[in-house]
Amino acid sequence: METIIELGPWVWMILAAILFVLELISPGIFFMWFGVAAAITGLIVFRYDMSWQWQLVSFAVLSLITVLLANRYLRQNPLESERPLLNERAVQLVGQSFELLDPIVDGRGSIKTGDTIWRVEGPELPVGARIKVVGADGTLLKVVPA
């Protein structure tokens, strides 16, 4: 505790650096906003002499403000991706045609694509019939005859 008190405002700069490093090794944009709040708190403490209680309050308020501002900005300006469907494998199959692996009976059957067997939902069709994927609901593909 004495070391923290001796470091004074540098504690906030060290915390900001740690949070920025955590941001680099973790997915998403999360720790960065707390790092910004810690850095701003450090700059404030360099300029004004504040008790540790007010420093914590300042950090908490600045954290809330940076997270809310970032959330607002990212809602208005979503991040663009060159592969937006990367983690939505079922949606990637929409528009493609396949042969039925299992017949569609009572509205359910299956297809095989690559090394994966997908459950499908559609009108009753025999094994080997060509189908076209028109939608996805989780891991269930919606199909129509091709």
C-alpha positions in Angstrom: 0.0 0.0 0.0 2.9 2.4 0.8 4.3 1.8 -2.7 1.0 2.8 -4.3 0.8 6.0 -2.2 4.4 6.9 -3.0 3.8 6.5 -6.8 0.9 9.0 -6.6 -0.6 9.8 -10.0 1.7 7.3 -11.7 -0.5 4.5 -10.3 -3.2 5.6 -12.8 -0.8 5.7 -15.7 0.5 2.2 -14.8 -3.1 1.0 -14.5 -3.9 2.6 -17.9 -0.9 0.8 -19.5 -2.0 -2.5 -18.0 -5.5 -2.0 -19.3 -4.2 -1.2 -22.8 -2.0 -4.3 -22.8 -5.1 -6.4 -21.7 -7.0 -4.8 -24.6 -4.3 -6.0 -27.0 -4.5 -9.6 -25.8 -8.2 -9.9 -25.3 -11.0 -9.9 -28.0 -13.3 -7.0 -28.5 -13.0 -3.4 -27.4 -13.5 -3.4 -23.7 -10.5 -2.7 -21.6 -9.5 0.3 -23.7 -12.2 2.5 -22.3 -11.2 1.8 -18.8 -7.6 2.5 -19.8 -8.6 5.9 -21.2 -10.5 6.6 -17.9 -7.4 5.6 -15.9 -5.1 7.8 -18.0 -7.5 10.8 -17.7 -7.7 10.2 -14.0 -3.9 10.2 -13.8 -3.7 13.5 -15.7 -6.2 15.0 -13.3 -4.3 13.8 -10.3 -1.0 15.2 -11.8 -2.7 18.6 -11.9 -4.8 18.6 -8.8 -4.1 17.1 -5.4 -6.9 14.7 -4.7 -7.5 12.1 -1.9 -7.6 8.5 -3.0 -11.3 8.3 -2.4 -12.0 11.2 -4.9 -9.5 9.5 -7.3 -11.6 6.3 -7.3 -14.8 8.3 -7.7 -13.2 10.2 -10.6 -12.1 6.9 -12.2 -15.6 5.4 -11.8 -17.3 8.4 -13.3 -14.8 8.6 -16.2 -15.1 4.9 -16.8 -18.9 5.2 -17.1 -18.6 8.2 -19.4 -16.1 6.6 -21.7 -18.1 3.3 -22.0 -21.3 5.2 -22.7 -19.7 7.4 -25.3 -18.0 4.5 -27.0 -21.3 2.5 -27.0 -23.1 5.5 -28.5 -20.4 6.0 -31.2 -20.2 2.3 -32.1 -24.0 2.1 -32.4 -23.9 5.0 -34.9 -20.7 3.8 -36.7 -20.6 0.0 -36.6 -17.3 -1.7 -37.3 -17.1 -3.0 -40.9 -15.8 -6.4 -41.6 -14.6 -7.9 -44.9 -16.2 -11.2 -43.8 -19.4 -10.2 -42.0 -20.8 -13.8 -42.0 -17.6 -15.4 -40.6 -19.2 -16.8 -37.5 -22.6 -17.4 -39.0 -22.0 -20.7 -40.9 -25.7 -21.4 -41.4 -26.4 -18.0 -43.0 -23.4 -18.6 -45.4 -25.3 -21.5 -46.9 -28.4 -19.4 -47.9 -28.8 -19.5 -51.6 -26.8 -22.7 -52.2 -28.2 -25.9 -53.5 -27.6 -29.4 -52.1 -28.9 -33.0 -52.3 -30.9 -34.4 -49.4 -28.9 -36.9 -47.3 -32.1 -38.0 -45.4 -35.6 -37.5 -46.8 -37.7 -34.6 -45.4 -40.4 -36.4 -43.4 -42.8 -34.4 -41.2 -41.0 -31.3 -42.3 -37.5 -32.4 -41.2 -34.5 -33.9 -43.0 -30.8 -33.4 -43.4 -28.1 -32.5 -45.9 -24.3 -32.9 -45.9 -22.0 -30.1 -46.9 -18.3 -30.6 -46.4 -17.8 -32.5 -43.2 -21.0 -31.3 -41.6 -24.5 -32.7 -41.5 -27.2 -30.0 -41.3 -30.8 -30.4 -40.2 -33.2 -28.9 -42.7 -36.9 -27.9 -42.6 -39.1 -27.8 -45.6 -41.7 -29.7 -47.7 -41.6 -33.5 -47.8 -39.0 -34.7 -50.4 -37.2 -38.0 -51.0 -33.5 -38.8 -50.5 -31.3 -37.3 -53.2 -33.8 -34.5 -54.1 -32.1 -31.1 -54.9 -33.0 -28.4 -52.5 -32.1 -24.7 -52.1 -31.4 -23.1 -48.7 -33.6 -20.1 -48.3 -33.0 -19.2 -44.7 -31.5 -20.2 -41.4 -32.8 -20.4 -37.8 -29.8 -21.1 -35.6 -28.5 -24.4 -36.9 -31.7 -25.4 -38.7 -31.8 -24.6 -42.4 -35.0 -23.6 -44.2 -35.2 -25.2 -47.6 -37.4 -25.4 -50.8 -37.1 -27.7 -53.8 -34.5 -26.5 -56.2 
